[in-house]
Amino acid sequence: MSAILPDIVEEGERLLALARERDATFALLGGVAVRLHASEIPPALDREYKDLDFAVPKGASGAAGKLLAEAGYEPQVVFNAMNGKERLLYHDTQHGRQVDVFVGSFRMCHEIPLSQRLRPHQSTVPLAELLLTKLQIIELNEKDIRDTVLLLHGHEVSDHDDDAVNGARIAELCADDWGLWRTITRNLEGCSAHVDQYDLPQEKRSEIKDRLQHLLARIEAAPKSRAWRLRDKIGERKRWYDLPEEVQR
């Protein structure tokens, strides 16, 4: 087995290849996953990546841990013992990098279910979930805005997966969870306001903003669940999100 590669994108691809050899379900998410989907990366949207993030189905943490250990990564033993059913942490001490493995769902400020959407030999989580993991953070930062813009730079919003962002899937999840809806819609609006800050052709900036607005409209048009409507009566008077430091305890 080859050593851990210094280039983080190439290393992500190496781990995906090892998973395919084992017929394992092991899908990238995060910035490196966005980059793998980009057929073109404008200089204005390029950035460095510090860590790798993967998702596996429920019950697959043991296989994921074995793969990473064999690939040269060191486990964070105490954290993994306490949280292994939901999340694993491994380290590349040589390059100062961390690998997060989310089991069954992605959980930070909000929980994004993943298990039923993962398949063997899948390089990344579906584009809809990939976008949601970028937008679910309550204090959106520039790298997540940049990744969102890059994702929509090369992909339209549609009602299917394939090579598009599945707006129907995003609308479905937001229609059942008021808190997720509140954060995602607010961050879509925030991203739209930031698009013009990137040095892109005017036509491309307009296209990206149109896709953001299309997704917002798709979310708003979806019939909301009873639980959503009840939570809407409370609104922002009660906190609707978790803080990452609370999740990581």
C-alpha positions in Angstrom: 0.0 0.0 0.0 1.4 3.4 -0.9 2.2 6.1 1.6 0.0 9.1 2.4 0.4 11.6 -0.4 1.3 15.2 0.3 -1.3 16.6 -2.2 -4.6 16.4 -0.3 -6.8 16.0 -3.4 -4.6 13.2 -4.7 -4.7 11.6 -1.2 -8.5 11.8 -1.2 -8.5 9.9 -4.5 -6.1 7.3 -3.2 -8.4 6.6 -0.3 -11.4 6.3 -2.6 -9.4 3.8 -4.7 -8.6 1.7 -1.7 -12.3 1.7 -0.7 -13.3 0.6 -4.3 -10.8 -2.3 -4.0 -12.7 -3.4 -0.9 -16.1 -2.8 -2.5 -16.7 -0.4 0.5 -19.1 2.5 0.7 -16.8 5.4 1.5 -17.8 8.8 0.0 -16.0 12.2 0.2 -17.7 15.3 1.3 -16.3 18.8 2.1 -14.2 21.0 0.0 -12.2 18.3 -1.7 -15.5 16.6 -2.8 -16.6 20.0 -4.3 -13.3 20.2 -6.2 -13.6 16.7 -7.6 -17.0 17.7 -9.2 -15.5 20.9 -10.8 -14.7 20.4 -14.4 -13.3 24.0 -14.3 -11.9 25.9 -11.3 -11.7 29.6 -12.0 -8.8 31.2 -10.1 -11.3 33.3 -8.1 -12.9 30.1 -6.7 -9.7 28.1 -6.1 -8.6 27.5 -2.5 -6.4 25.3 -0.3 -7.8 22.4 1.6 -6.7 21.4 5.1 -8.6 18.2 5.9 -10.5 15.3 4.4 -14.1 14.4 5.2 -15.8 11.1 4.4 -19.3 9.6 4.9 -20.2 5.9 5.5 -23.5 4.2 6.2 -24.6 3.3 9.7 -22.8 0.2 10.9 -19.7 0.8 8.7 -17.5 2.6 11.2 -15.4 -0.5 11.8 -14.6 -1.1 8.2 -13.8 2.6 7.7 -11.5 2.6 10.7 -9.7 -0.4 9.4 -9.2 1.1 5.9 -7.8 4.3 7.4 -5.5 2.5 9.8 -4.1 0.4 7.0 -3.7 3.5 4.8 -1.3 5.0 7.4 -3.6 7.1 9.6 -3.6 7.3 13.4 -6.9 7.1 15.3 -8.0 9.5 17.9 -8.6 6.7 20.3 -10.7 8.2 23.1 -12.9 10.2 20.7 -13.5 7.2 18.5 -14.3 5.0 21.5 -16.9 7.5 22.7 -18.4 8.6 19.3 -17.6 5.8 16.9 -21.3 5.0 16.1 -21.7 8.6 14.7 -18.2 9.9 13.9 -14.5 8.9 13.7 -11.4 11.0 13.7 -8.0 10.0 12.2 -4.8 11.9 11.8 -2.0 12.2 9.2 0.7 13.4 11.6 3.3 13.8 8.8 1.3 16.4 6.9 -0.7 17.8 9.9 -4.1 16.8 8.5 -7.2 15.3 10.0 -9.7 12.9 8.5 -13.3 13.0 9.7 -15.6 10.1 9.0 -19.4 10.8 9.5 -21.4 7.6 10.1 -25.0 7.5 8.8 -25.4 11.3 8.8 -23.5 14.6 8.8 -24.1 16.4 12.1 -22.8 19.8 12.9 -25.2 22.7 13.3 -27.9 20.5 11.7 -28.1 16.8 10.9 -28.1 15.8 7.2 -29.2 12.1 6.8 -26.9 10.2 4.4 -27.2 6.5 4.9 -29.9 5.9 2.3 -28.2 8.1 -0.2 -24.8 6.3 -0.2 -23.7 3.6 -2.6 -20.5 1.5 -3.1 -18.0 3.0 -5.5 -19.6 6.4 -5.0 -16.8 9.1 -5.0 -18.8 11.7 -3.1 -22.1 12.1 -1.4 -24.8 13.3 -3.8 -24.6 17.0 -4.9 -27.7 17.9 -2.9 -26.3 16.6 0.4 -22.8 18.1 -0.5 -24.4 21.5 -0.9 -26.4 21.1 2.4 -23.2 20.2 4.4 -21.7 23.5 3.1 -24.8 25.6 3.9 -25.9 24.1 7.3 -23.4 26.1 9.3 -24.9 28.9 11.3 -22.0 31.2 10.9 -21.2 30.8 7.2 -17.6 31.5 6.4 -15.9 32.5 3.2 -14.5 29.1 2.3 -18.0 27.6 2.5 -19.4 30.4 0.4 -16.7 29.9 -2.2 -17.3 26.1 -2.3 -21.1 26.8 -2.7 -20.4 29.2 -5.6 -18.0 26.7 -7.2 -20.5 23.9 -6.9 -23.2 26.0 -8.6 -20.7 27.3 -11.1 -20.7 23.9 -12.8 -24.1 22.4 -11.9 -27.7 23.3 -12.4 -30.5 22.8 -10.0 -32.9 20.1 -11.0 -35.3 17.5 -9.5 -32.9 14.6 -9.9 -29.4 13.7 -9.0 -27.2 12.7 -11.9 -24.9 15.7 -12.6 -27.3 18.3 -11.0 -28.1 19.5 -7.6 -31.3 17.8 -6.6 -33.5 20.7 -5.5 -36.4 18.3 -4.7 -34.3 16.5 -2.2 -33.1 19.7 -0.5 -36.7 21.0 -0.4 -37.9 17.7 1.1 -35.5 17.9 4.0 -36.1 21.6 4.6 -39.9 21.1 4.5 -39.6 18.6 7.4 -37.2 20.5 9.6 -37.9 24.2 10.4 -34.4 24.8 11.8 -32.7 23.4 8.7 -35.0 25.5 6.5 -34.2 28.6 8.5 -30.4 28.2 8.2 -30.3 27.0 4.6 -32.6 29.7 3.2 -30.7 32.4 5.1 -27.4 31.1 3.9 -28.6 30.8 0.3 -29.6 34.5 0.4 -26.2 35.3 1.9 -24.3 33.4 -0.8 -26.4 35.2 -3.5 -25.3 38.5 -2.0 -21.6 37.5 -2.2 -21.4 36.1 -5.7 -20.5 39.5 -7.2 -17.4 39.6 -5.0 -15.7 36.9 -7.1 -13.9 37.8 -10.3 -16.1 35.8 -12.7 -17.7 36.8 -16.0 -20.9 38.7 -15.5 -22.9 36.0 -17.4 -21.6 33.3 -15.1 -22.3 35.3 -11.9 -25.9 35.9 -13.1 -26.2 32.2 -13.8 -25.0 31.2 -10.3 -27.4 33.7 -8.7 -30.3 32.4 -10.8 -29.5 28.9 -9.5 -29.4 30.1 -5.9 -32.8 31.8 -6.4 -34.2 28.8 -8.1 -33.2 26.6 -5.2 -34.7 29.1 -2.7 -38.0 29.1 -4.7 -38.0 25.3 -4.8 -37.6 25.2 -1.0 -40.3 27.7 -0.4 -42.8 26.0 -2.7 -42.5 22.6 -1.0 -45.5 21.7 1.3 -44.3 21.9 4.9 -44.9 19.2 7.5 -47.0 19.6 10.5 -43.9 19.6 12.7 -42.4 22.4 10.5 -45.6 24.5 10.9 -45.7 24.1 14.6 -42.0 25.0 15.0 -42.6 28.0 12.7 -44.9 29.5 15.3 -42.0 29.8 17.7 -39.6 31.1 15.1 -36.2 32.4 16.1 -37.3 33.0 19.8 -35.8 29.6 20.4 -32.4 28.4 19.2 -32.9 26.2 16.1 -29.3 24.9 15.6 -26.5 23.1 17.4 -23.0 24.5 17.9 -20.2 22.4 16.4 -18.4 22.4 19.8 -21.5 20.9 21.4 -21.7 18.1 18.8 -18.0 17.3 19.1 -17.9 16.8 22.9 
